[in-house]
Every structure is written in C-alpha cells, then in structure tokens.
Amino acid sequence: MNAQITPQFLRLEDAIAYSGIRRSTLFLLLKKKSIKSHAVGTIRLIDRESLDGFIRSQPQGPIARGGNKRKQEVAK
C-alpha cells in the first residue's frame, strides 16, 4: 500500500514550491502574521493549513500584470 502523507508543516523552500508564492512575499506574510509558523531550533516551519487558508481568502479573478512601475517609467 502506497499511502501518501501530507505534512502539516512545511519548510520555507517547500512552502514556496507548494504555494507558488515568492520568497520575499512569504517572508512579508510571516512578518505580518498572515500565515502561522513555528520555530524549531533554527528552522522555521510554516503551517500548511494556515497557508492554504490564506490562499483561499484571496480574491479570485484576473491577475494584475502591472509589473515594476519604476522599470516602466525608465523605459518611457
């Protein structure tokens, strides 16, 4: 029997791969306590259910692709 185990907590790199959220955005969400995490020694473990809940709470719709405003101004 090959039962797949879904972890309750994810390391940072695993949370990035799992969610598709950029590293800098994930750090910001952790700092703002929008996503729960736990420190175990020097490792930060991110609560997968909290991450899923945050993603589900975001409005659905087309993704705004404005890009970096500064780069757009320089290009003009």
LUMVO-175905 format. One record per residue (C-alpha): residue in one letter; x, y negated, z negated; residue number from 0. Coordinates in pm, 1 decimal, always signed. Layout:
   residuo          x          y          z   num
         A          X          Y          Z   NUM
...
This chain:
   residuo          x          y          z   num
         M       +0.0       +0.0       +0.0     0
         N     +141.7     -340.7     +103.4     1
         A      -36.5     -592.1     -117.3     2
         Q      +81.1     -946.5      -57.9     3
         I     +146.7    -1153.5     -369.2     4
         T      +55.3    -1523.0     -358.7     5
         P     +274.5    -1715.4     -602.2     6
         Q     +112.1    -1958.6     -845.1     7
         F     +419.3    -2183.4     -842.4     8
         L     +641.8    -2287.6     -552.3     9
         R     +996.5    -2420.0     -546.5    10
         L    +1032.5    -2756.3     -375.7    11
         E    +1151.3    -2620.4      -39.9    12
         D     +876.4    -2356.8      -40.9    13
         A     +612.8    -2623.3     -118.0    14
         I     +740.6    -2830.8     +176.4    15
         A     +719.7    -2530.6     +411.2    16
         Y     +381.1    -2423.9     +269.9    17
         S     +212.7    -2764.4     +292.8    18
         G     +391.4    -2942.9     +576.2    19
         I     +428.0    -3247.3     +350.3    20
         R     +758.2    -3431.2     +393.7    21
         R    +1013.7    -3407.0     +114.0    22
         S    +1001.5    -3780.8      +33.7    23
         T     +620.1    -3777.2      +23.9    24
         L     +618.8    -3473.9     -203.1    25
         F     +860.8    -3648.0     -442.3    26
         L     +633.5    -3953.3     -444.4    27
         L     +326.5    -3740.2     -518.8    28
         L     +512.4    -3569.0     -804.2    29
         K     +623.4    -3905.4     -944.3    30
         K     +265.0    -4036.7     -929.8    31
         K     +147.5    -3709.0    -1090.0    32
         S      -89.1    -3646.5     -797.7    33
         I      +40.8    -3289.3     -796.4    34
         K     +117.6    -3083.8    -1107.5    35
         S     +460.5    -2933.8    -1159.0    36
         H     +667.3    -2773.6    -1432.4    37
         A    +1037.3    -2792.7    -1505.5    38
         V    +1205.9    -2462.2    -1582.3    39
         G    +1564.5    -2544.5    -1665.6    40
         T    +1689.5    -2743.6    -1367.9    41
         I    +1424.4    -2606.9    -1129.7    42
         R    +1101.3    -2794.4    -1054.2    43
         L     +810.3    -2558.7     -981.7    44
         I     +506.5    -2701.5     -806.2    45
         D     +161.2    -2572.1     -893.7    46
         R      +21.4    -2426.9     -569.2    47
         E     -343.5    -2474.8     -673.2    48
         S     -272.8    -2840.6     -752.6    49
         L     -104.6    -2881.7     -413.5    50
         D     -400.0    -2712.4     -239.0    51
         G     -643.8    -2935.6     -429.0    52
         F     -456.0    -3249.3     -329.9    53
         I     -457.3    -3146.5      +36.4    54
         R     -830.6    -3065.5      +25.4    55
         S     -904.3    -3404.6     -135.1    56
         Q     -756.5    -3596.4     +158.6    57
         P     -997.1    -3738.9     +416.0    58
         Q    -1030.3    -3540.8     +735.5    59
         G    -1006.4    -3698.6    +1074.6    60
         P     -755.8    -3802.7    +1337.1    61
         I     -402.1    -3866.2    +1218.3    62
         A     -292.9    -4228.5    +1247.0    63
         R      +24.5    -4233.7    +1452.7    64
         G     +136.6    -4591.8    +1394.8    65
         G     +498.8    -4495.8    +1343.9    66
         N     +752.0    -4717.2    +1176.8    67
         K     +634.8    -5077.1    +1208.5    68
         R     +989.6    -5214.2    +1188.2    69
         K    +1103.3    -4994.9    +1478.2    70
         Q     +807.0    -5117.7    +1683.7    71
         E     +896.7    -5482.2    +1615.2    72
         V    +1260.4    -5424.7    +1714.4    73
         A    +1150.5    -5258.5    +2037.9    74
         K     +946.2    -5565.4    +2145.3    75
